[in-house]
Amino acid sequence: MKINWNTKAVMYGLIAIFLVVGAFLIMPKFLGQKSDVVEFTMVERNEIPQKILDIMPKYIDEERALSCKIDEEIYVIVTRGQNKEHGVEIERIEMVNEEDKVVMKVYSVYKSPEDAHPYVVVKTTLKELPDKIELINRVEEK
């Protein structure tokens, strides 16, 4: 039995399959946000730069994430606000590009006050300040 192949139809079929498979492989890269994890180290209370300590009274009662550049080092400060039932700790920091702006996402966790502090200061490995900072909180499950 001899099979007659329509060469054009087979070629168009193969091209269509490659395009569909390629779209499934490539499109998620364009649609998803790529985030870079930022490395950081906790700054001990006695090593916090004086400039940060000077501004802390202004922000200590607010639930915020701040960043500042002091002596070519980028610091991130997270405050718990008026929530006296919990202390705050930083889980991770990510940098995301959104609409041509660099956004720092600071993930923090509220812990029992004896396990954490009303504010946390960390030194990052970043070289530049972000355009925007978002604080994302969660309460630690006991």
C-alpha positions in Angstrom: 0.0 0.0 0.0 1.5 3.3 -1.1 0.8 6.4 1.0 0.7 9.8 -0.8 2.0 12.6 1.5 0.9 16.1 0.9 4.3 17.7 1.6 3.0 21.2 2.1 0.4 20.0 4.6 3.0 18.1 6.6 5.4 21.0 6.6 2.7 23.4 7.8 1.6 21.0 10.5 5.2 20.6 11.8 5.7 24.4 11.8 2.4 24.9 13.7 3.5 22.3 16.3 6.9 23.9 16.8 5.2 27.3 17.2 2.8 26.1 19.8 5.4 24.2 21.8 7.8 27.2 21.5 5.0 29.6 22.7 4.5 27.4 25.8 8.2 27.4 26.6 8.9 31.1 25.9 5.7 33.0 27.0 6.0 32.3 30.8 9.4 34.0 30.8 7.8 37.2 29.4 4.6 37.0 31.5 6.2 36.1 34.9 8.1 38.5 37.1 11.7 37.6 37.6 12.9 38.3 41.1 16.4 38.4 42.4 17.0 37.4 46.1 19.0 40.0 48.0 21.6 38.8 50.4 21.7 40.6 53.8 23.2 40.4 57.2 21.6 41.5 60.5 23.1 44.6 62.1 23.6 44.2 65.8 21.9 46.9 68.0 25.3 48.4 69.0 26.5 48.5 65.4 23.5 50.4 63.9 24.8 53.6 62.2 23.9 56.8 64.1 22.1 58.3 61.1 19.6 55.4 61.3 19.2 55.7 65.0 18.5 59.5 64.5 15.5 58.8 62.2 14.1 55.8 64.1 11.8 57.8 66.4 10.0 59.3 63.4 9.2 55.8 62.0 9.0 53.5 65.0 5.2 53.8 65.4 4.6 53.0 61.7 4.5 49.6 60.0 7.0 50.2 57.3 10.0 49.1 55.3 12.7 51.7 54.6 16.0 51.7 52.8 18.9 54.1 53.0 22.4 54.5 51.7 25.1 55.3 54.3 28.8 55.2 53.3 28.1 53.3 50.1 26.2 50.6 52.0 22.5 49.9 51.5 20.5 49.3 54.7 16.9 48.1 55.1 14.9 48.9 58.2 11.6 47.2 59.0 9.4 48.4 61.8 6.4 46.6 63.4 4.4 49.8 64.1 2.1 49.9 67.1 1.6 46.2 67.2 3.1 45.5 70.7 1.9 41.9 70.7 4.6 40.9 68.2 8.2 41.6 67.2 9.3 41.7 63.6 12.0 39.8 61.7 13.0 39.8 58.0 12.5 36.5 56.1 13.8 37.5 52.7 14.3 40.5 50.4 13.6 40.3 46.6 14.2 42.8 43.8 11.6 42.8 41.0 11.3 44.9 37.9 7.8 46.2 37.5 6.9 48.8 34.8 10.5 50.0 34.3 10.9 50.5 38.1 13.0 48.5 40.5 10.8 47.3 43.4 12.2 45.9 46.6 9.8 43.4 48.2 10.6 42.9 51.9 9.0 39.8 53.4 8.8 40.0 57.2 7.3 37.8 59.8 5.7 38.8 63.1 6.9 36.7 66.0 6.3 36.7 69.7 8.0 39.7 71.3 10.6 37.7 73.2 11.8 36.1 69.9 12.1 39.4 67.8 12.4 43.2 68.1 10.2 46.2 67.4 12.4 47.0 64.4 15.1 45.3 62.5 18.1 46.7 60.5 20.0 44.7 57.9 22.9 45.5 55.6 22.4 44.3 52.0 24.8 43.5 49.2 22.9 46.0 46.9 24.8 48.9 45.3 21.8 51.1 44.4 18.6 52.1 46.2 15.3 50.7 44.7 12.6 53.0 43.2 9.9 51.6 45.5 9.7 49.3 48.6 6.8 47.0 49.5 6.4 45.4 52.9 4.8 42.0 52.9 3.9 40.7 56.4 2.8 37.4 57.9 2.2 36.3 61.4 4.2 33.3 62.6 2.1 30.2 63.4 2.6 28.8 66.9 
